[in-house]
Amino acid sequence: MRAGNKLRQTALGLLGWMTMTAAGAAEPPAQPLYPGEIPGAIVAPDEESVRDPNHQWPFLQNISRPTITAYRPAKQDPKRAAVVIFPGGGYRGVSILKEGYDVARAFNEMGVTAFVVKYRTPSDKHMKDKRVGPLQDAQQAVATVRRDAAKWQIDPGRIGVMGFSAGGHLAATTGTMFKTPVLAQWTSADVRPDFLMLIYPVITFTDATVHWGSRQMLLGDAPASADMQRFSAELAVSDETPPTFLVHAADDATVPVANSIRFFEALQARKIPAQLMVYPAGGHGYGLNNATTGDRWIERCRQWLQSQGWISRPEE
């Protein structure tokens, strides 16, 4: 098969799963995250691809054109909360379906509007400073959702972020590095999320429990000590860090559970409301369903959101 035909078939396969759910319903259309020029971008070819297009869980890699996809519930919760979702992928890509679109639909079932962000993967090929490229996308997503709150019929004071694995690191840094935004057009109030939900997150870049691959992708092969400190989210917790819900498995061999524990302890030290769920088993990257325990942590998340007043209780 000629290379051009092979690429075309791959592209068609990508289009198919991006526009159709497993049940055959159309997915909402993805929109460019930025209305014009992408900040900090280097002009480069679009080399985005799907790693193993035939796999059950599509994984996008080499992302240089960030997008945001809005999922609106059929019946909105009266408190009109919203969540911005960052799928995981070790900063090499994003598990867009398992940790993105499927999760957005689960929030829709709660009456919560959800936004899935396909953020840029760090690369010297298409970024002037790959250390802050993903955070620029995360802050842009939170700020634009808040700015357009009336359009989406959501409460601008009830916008949370959720992240998985390296996407959890991105969510955690969004919740701790908002005081000095990495995009000049926004203020700290624009980009600060109101609550965090971190699912088997990468947190630390300094300790032995670091996920080496995520740190290498974001900071390079020989990161400066100052950068490792700066991007260790547990060290950046302040009195203004949002309330947080965390989920991890004790046997996670990819991202050790110590990452979530360290962030939880930092929150506790500041008396910030937090809930940490540690499964006895489950490994890493299980998405909505921990197959080992048979539990859907999203139900515990729903209860936490209700207990904190972000969404309505059944009796309300």
Salt bridges, closest charged atoms under 4 A:
GLU27 OE2 - ARG105 NH1 2.85
GLU47 OE1 - LYS125 NZ 3.94
GLU48 OE1 - LYS118 NZ 3.02
ASP102 OD1 - ARG105 NH2 2.49
ASP124 OD2 - LYS130 NZ 3.73
ASP129 OD1 - ARG131 NE 2.92
ASP137 OD1 - ARG120 NH2 2.83
ASP148 OD1 - ARG147 NE 2.99
ASP155 OD2 - ARG158 NE 3.25
ASP194 OD2 - ARG146 NH2 2.92
ASP194 OD1 - ARG192 NH1 3.99
ASP207 OD1 - ARG262 NH2 2.87
ASP227 OD1 - ARG131 NH1 3.08
ASP239 OD1 - ARG270 NH1 3.18
GLU240 OE2 - LYS179 NZ 3.45
ASP252 OD2 - HIS248 NE2 3.28
ASP252 OD2 - HIS284 ND1 2.68
ASP295 OD1 - ARG300 NH1 2.65
GLU299 OE1 - ARG302 NE 3.30
GLU316 OE1 - LYS79 NZ 3.77
